[in-house]
Amino acid sequence: MAEVKKAVAKAAVKAEPKAAAEAKKEEKAAPEVKAEAKKAPAKKAAAVKKTAVKKAPAKKAAAPKKAAAKKVEVKETVNFQFSGKSYTPDALLSICKDVWKYDLNGKEEDFKSVELYVKPEENTTYYVINGDITGSFFI
């Protein structure tokens, strides 16, 4: 079939435009071409239906993955409340930095790490700065 079309196309290029038009008419009129043309779309339609059926479940499977990929950011807030007072971890850290800077005469760039221990029954926060400097401050 493909060879016939190539031969007709080559002949059409060599022949005059009128001859090419007649060759195309003969090609359209051939019963073999019509029969094969009718069969080809049917096969393509069947193939399209099969692929459509295969693709439909894939879309359903992709939907849960998208939902799982979305992460909701949770806003976290921690408050220490006791004896009518309320402190956040940031407020306690700020107080500890002030103790380091003003009471211990330390430099801000030397403040590397801190551990805070809050004891509400004593109204005191204990600290360990840079792993070796210990102390406490009243809250």
C-alpha positions as CSV (number, residue, x, y, z in Angstrom):
1,M,0.0,0.0,0.0
2,A,2.8,2.4,1.0
3,E,4.8,1.5,-2.1
4,V,1.8,2.2,-4.3
5,K,1.4,5.7,-2.8
6,K,5.1,6.4,-3.2
7,A,5.0,5.3,-6.9
8,V,1.9,7.4,-7.6
9,A,3.5,10.4,-5.8
10,K,6.7,10.0,-7.8
11,A,4.7,9.8,-11.1
12,A,2.8,12.9,-10.1
13,V,5.9,14.9,-9.6
14,K,7.3,13.9,-13.0
15,A,4.0,14.4,-14.9
16,E,2.2,17.6,-15.6
17,P,-0.2,19.1,-13.1
18,K,-3.2,17.8,-14.9
19,A,-1.8,14.3,-14.9
20,A,-1.1,14.6,-11.2
21,A,-4.7,15.5,-10.6
22,E,-5.9,12.5,-12.6
23,A,-3.6,10.2,-10.6
24,K,-5.0,11.5,-7.3
25,K,-8.6,10.9,-8.6
26,E,-7.7,7.3,-9.5
27,E,-6.1,6.7,-6.1
28,K,-9.3,7.9,-4.4
29,A,-11.5,5.8,-6.6
30,A,-9.6,2.6,-6.1
31,P,-11.8,0.2,-4.0
32,E,-8.9,-1.3,-2.2
33,V,-7.9,2.0,-0.8
34,K,-11.5,2.7,0.4
35,A,-11.7,-0.7,2.1
36,E,-8.4,-0.3,3.9
37,A,-9.2,3.3,4.8
38,K,-12.4,2.1,6.4
39,K,-10.6,-0.6,8.4
40,A,-7.7,1.7,9.6
41,P,-10.0,4.2,11.4
42,A,-11.8,1.4,13.1
43,K,-8.4,0.0,14.4
44,K,-7.3,3.5,15.5
45,A,-10.6,4.0,17.3
46,A,-10.2,0.7,19.1
47,A,-6.7,1.6,20.1
48,V,-7.8,5.0,21.3
49,K,-10.6,3.3,23.5
50,K,-8.0,0.9,25.0
51,T,-5.6,3.7,25.8
52,A,-8.4,5.8,27.2
53,V,-9.4,3.0,29.5
54,K,-5.8,2.5,30.7
55,K,-5.3,6.2,31.3
56,A,-8.4,6.8,33.4
57,P,-7.3,4.8,36.4
58,A,-3.9,6.5,36.3
59,K,-5.5,9.9,36.8
60,K,-7.4,8.6,39.8
61,A,-4.2,7.2,41.3
62,A,-2.4,10.5,40.8
63,A,-5.0,12.5,42.7
64,P,-4.1,11.1,46.2
65,K,-0.4,11.7,45.6
66,K,-1.0,15.4,45.0
67,A,-3.1,15.6,48.2
68,A,-0.3,13.9,50.1
69,A,2.3,16.2,48.6
70,K,0.7,19.3,50.1
71,K,1.9,20.0,53.6
72,V,0.1,22.4,55.8
73,E,2.3,24.6,58.0
74,V,1.4,24.4,61.6
75,K,1.8,27.6,63.7
76,E,3.3,26.6,67.0
77,T,3.2,28.7,70.1
78,V,4.5,27.7,73.6
79,N,3.6,29.7,76.7
80,F,4.7,29.1,80.2
81,Q,2.0,30.4,82.6
82,F,2.3,30.3,86.4
83,S,1.6,32.6,89.3
84,G,-0.2,35.0,87.1
85,K,2.8,35.3,84.8
86,S,3.2,34.3,81.2
87,Y,6.5,33.7,79.3
88,T,7.3,32.5,75.8
89,P,10.5,30.6,75.0
90,D,11.7,33.6,73.0
91,A,11.1,35.9,76.0
92,L,13.2,33.6,78.2
93,L,15.9,33.4,75.6
94,S,16.0,37.2,75.3
95,I,16.4,37.5,79.1
96,C,19.2,34.9,79.1
97,K,21.0,36.9,76.3
98,D,20.7,40.0,78.4
99,V,22.2,38.2,81.4
100,W,25.1,37.1,79.2
101,K,25.7,40.5,77.8
102,Y,25.1,42.8,80.8
103,D,25.7,40.7,83.9
104,L,28.4,38.4,82.6
105,N,30.0,41.0,80.3
106,G,30.0,38.5,77.4
107,K,30.1,39.3,73.7
108,E,27.1,38.5,71.5
109,E,29.2,36.7,69.0
110,D,30.5,34.4,71.8
111,F,27.0,33.3,72.7
112,K,26.9,30.0,70.8
113,S,24.5,27.7,72.6
114,V,22.1,27.8,75.5
115,E,20.0,25.3,77.5
116,L,17.2,26.7,79.7
117,Y,15.5,24.9,82.6
118,V,12.4,26.6,83.9
119,K,11.3,25.9,87.5
120,P,8.0,27.7,88.0
121,E,7.7,26.6,91.7
122,E,10.9,28.5,92.4
123,N,10.2,31.4,89.9
124,T,13.6,30.7,88.5
125,T,15.1,29.8,85.1
126,Y,18.4,28.0,85.1
127,Y,20.8,28.2,82.1
128,V,23.9,26.6,80.7
129,I,25.6,28.8,78.1
130,N,28.1,27.3,75.7
131,G,28.1,24.1,77.6
132,D,30.1,25.3,80.6
133,I,28.8,28.6,82.1
134,T,25.9,28.0,84.5
135,G,23.6,30.3,86.4
136,S,20.1,31.3,87.0
137,F,17.8,34.3,86.8
138,F,14.5,35.2,88.5
139,I,11.3,35.4,86.5
